[in-house]
Amino acid sequence: MNRILAGILGSVLVSGGLQAQDAALVERVNKLSFYVDELLEDKARQQQQVTDLKREVDSLRQQLQQASAAADREEVAALAETVKQLDRKHREDMDVVARQIEKLGKTPPPAREAAPAPSRQERGYEYEVKPGNTLSAIAKAYQDQGVPVTVEDILKANPGLDAKKLKVGQVIFIPQR
């Protein structure tokens, strides 16, 4: 830029000759040269500021991406922990249910002392068939209670009873020897 001003100044001097320099023109050219230098310095400062701002924006973008990725990882980790806790509770609940079912399976059906039927001379118990019962399971439950009974004993004590066609709510006689 200084070359341009020097060129302008040179052409002004040559055109007017060396004899008379216009002091006002030289002063104006000097002022313009000063302003141009200031403008060039300002432009360089602004370019540096723009470059600095670009770096800062890039840095902030990178931080935002890292924070977002970290937040996503944290959310996934929190969800994973919640799923683990739910799974643990579910397993505990299933264990409790399994123990209860096992306990119910070991508990003999409630034995009721049968009122002796007029035609029966035997002692024993009446039992109401529950869902899922089989004669062998019923006999085993009474055996576990100290009543020595077999499936054959139950069939003999209940003429017409079909072991394969037990009905829920059906009352059968369990003989006691």
Buried (B, 14 or more C-beta within 10 A) or exposed (E): EEEEBEEEBEEBBEEEEEEEEEEEEEEEBEEEBEEBEEEEEEEEEEEEEEEEEEEEEEEEEEEEEEEEEEEEEEEEEEEEEEEEEEEEEEEEEEEEEEEEEEEEEEEBBEBEEBEEEEEEEBEBBBBEBBEEBEBEBBBBBBEEEEBEBBBEBBBEBBEEBEEEEBEEEBEBBBBBE
